[in-house]
Amino acid sequence: MVDNVDITEGAGKTVRTDDIGGSQYQIIKLATGADGVLDGLIEMAPQAPGASLPVAQPELDWAAADIATGAAGAAAVVTYAANPAFLHVISGVAWSYDVAPAAAGSLTITDNAVPVFLVGVPAAAGMWTVNFNPPRRCSAVNQALVVTLSGGAGAVVAQANVLGHWTE
């Protein structure tokens, strides 16, 4: 089926549409091209900042689900369960040990149990952060996102805080 709809305006015009399940959806130009030129702006892949539409980030409320404190010597784990309608997005992580652990640790982020971010954490007390710009998204809807700061052993307390979590 032809994906255009004829509109009668004097001599007649054609509007571009897409036929989806028998319904016509009008196609709107989201492009940087001049009049009469289509220079597509929206792709199904990550875009360079200069070739993207500006989007306001959602206002995010603080949530207890974004924070984890491990028991002495245990890992701190923030888990976002798989959601069949949405994917998880985070804009950063902050983490700390209350005292210096005996050995270096690690911060791991997994997307559907597959490690997608791993960084070593020095054997030192203190706080560290990593910001993701652009924010990091799960690979698909219905994927769990887990942030794990390894335990420091002994009496060391690990804390992990996800900075900016939302679903899309």
N, C-alpha and C positions, 0 to 999 in steps of 0.2 A: 504494500500500500504506500502511496506517495505521502511523505511527511509534511506536506504544505497545505495550507488552506487558502483558497481564493477569497478575497474580500472585494466587493464592488464599491469603488470610490471613483466616480467619474469613469475613467477607462478601465479601472480594476487594479488591484494590488494583490500581492501574495505575502502571506505571513508564514514564516518557518515554524513548524511544530514537530513534535515527536509523537508517534502513535504508540501508546503504552496500554495494552489490554483493551483496545477499542476506543480509548479516549485520547483526544488531542491535547497535548501540553505545549504551550507556546515557549519557544526558545528565546531567551533574552541575551543580548550581547554583553558579556562580561569580558571586556578586552581593552587593551591599551592602544589598539590600532586607530588610525585616523578614520574619518568618514569613508565608508565604502571599503575598508580594509579590515580583515579579521586577523588579529594577532592575539590568539587565545591566551587568556590569563589563568584560567582555572584548569588544572591538570589533575590526574589521579595519582600524583606523586608529590613528595615534599617540594616546596617552592623556595627559591631564593627570596630573601626579604624584599628586594627591589622589584620582584615580579609577582608580588602577592597582594591581595586585597587586605587593607588594614582591618583588623578585627579586634574589638574591645574584649579583653579578658573578663571573665565573669568575676563579680565580687565574691570572694570566698570567705565563709565563716570558719572560725576555729572549730575543730571537731576532735573529740577524744579519740576517735578512730584513727586519727592521723599521727598518734603518739604511742610509742611503746617503750616501756622500761623493763629490762630483763631482771630476773632475780640475780642475786650475787653470783657472778661467774657464768651466767647464762646469756644467751643471745637476746637481743631486742628485735622483735618481729612485728612489722605492720603488714596486715593482710587485707587486701580488697578482693572480695569474692567475685567470681565470674558473674557477669550480668548478661542475660541473653539478648537484651535490647541495646546495650551501650558498651563503649570501651572506656577504659580508665586513662586519665591524663594526669601527669604530675609536672610541676615546674621546678622542683628541687628537693633536696634532702639535707637536713642538718643532723649531726650525730655527735656523741661524746662518750667519754669514759670518766667516771668521777675521780679515779686515781689511776696512775700509770699501770697498765697490765704488764705481766712478765714477758709477754711476747706480742708482736704486731698482730693486728686483726684484719678484718676485711668488711667492706660494705658491698652487698650484692643485691641487685634488683633482678627479679625474674618475671618473665611474661609467659604465662601458661607453663610454668616450671622450666623454662629455658632461660639461662642467664643472659641478660642483655646489657648489664652494667656491672663492673667489678672494679673496685679500687682498694688498694692496701691502706690500712690505717696504722699509723705509727704506734709504737708501744709508749704512749705518753698520755697523761691526763690532758683534757682540753676539749674544745669543740671545733668541728670542721663543718663546712657546707659545700654543696655543689648545686649550682643553679643550671637549669636546662632552658636554653633560649635558642631555638623554639622549645616549648614544652615537649616532653616525651610521651608518646601515646602507645598503648598496647597495640599489638599487631592486628587485632580484630576484635569484634564484639565477642562476648562470652568467654573472655580470657581473664584468669585471676592475675593480679599484680601483687607481688610480695617483695617487701624491702626488709633485708636482714642485716643487722650489725652483729658480727660474731661476738660471743661472750669473751670477757677478759680473764676468765678463770679466777679462782680464789674469791676474794671479797669485792672484786671490781664490778661496778654496776654500769651496764651499757644502756644508752638511751638513743632512740632514733625518732626523728620528727619529719614527716613528709610536709614539704612546703608547697601548698597549692595543689590540692587534689580535686578533680571534678570528673564527670562522665560526659561523653558526647555520643 
